[in-house]
Amino acid sequence: MTAAVLSIGSNLGDRAATLQAAVDALRPWLRAVSPVYETPPWGPVPQDPYLNAVVLVADARATPRDWLSRAHAAEQAAGRTREVRWGPRTLDVDVVAVDDLVSDHPELTLPHPRAHERAFVLVPWAAADAAAVLGGRPVADLIAALPTGDVAGVVRTSVELA
């Protein structure tokens, strides 16, 4: 059984419907989905706020590359294009972690190399799994180590994904 943590985010179009479509695409493997949070954009490109959530999935036969393929398929179904790095997007699905695997493969680095510094990943993940661990450290400790403003910028919404 492989278990994966996927971060989903959208800041173009109907953000909530796009996140729901991503959850629906992952439904065969779905274990849990976090609440939805509105978050400021990350990176150097000016853009609108995101809606973000974390999806916990599991599959007895999936490899890390399978999770990456499923993430890309969900993005493609949402009309994702990769025109500007860290730019606006209909859907972004990142493979954050797969079990406790560590890999520096150029196609898929595990755990995600910047997940530990991104409140928009860690806060939803902790909400979905209070015992979550990333890189041997409790996610709750990673959140506590972030700048207060980063964590305060992750605001829970009333949007519910089913």
Stockholm file with secondary structure:
# STOCKHOLM 1.0

chainA/1-162         MTAAVLSIGSNLGDRAATLQAAVDALRPWLRAVSPVYETPPWGPVPQDPYLNAVVLVADARATPRDWLSRAHAAEQAAGRTREVRWGPRTLDVDVVAVDDLVSDHPELTLPHPRAHERAFVLVPWAAADAAAVLGGRPVADLIAALPTGDVAGVVRTSVELA
#=GR chainA/1-162 SS CEEEEEEEEECSSSHHHHHHHHHHHHGGGEEEECCCEEECCCSSSCCCCEEEEEEEEEETTCCHHHHHHHHHHHHHHTTCCCSSTTCCCSCEEEEEEETTCCEEETTEEESCTTGGGCHHHHHHHHHHCTTCEETTEEHHHHHHHSCHHHHHTCEECSCCCC
#=GC SS_cons         CEEEEEEEEECSSSHHHHHHHHHHHHGGGEEEECCCEEECCCSSSCCCCEEEEEEEEEETTCCHHHHHHHHHHHHHHTTCCCSSTTCCCSCEEEEEEETTCCEEETTEEESCTTGGGCHHHHHHHHHHCTTCEETTEEHHHHHHHSCHHHHHTCEECSCCCC
//
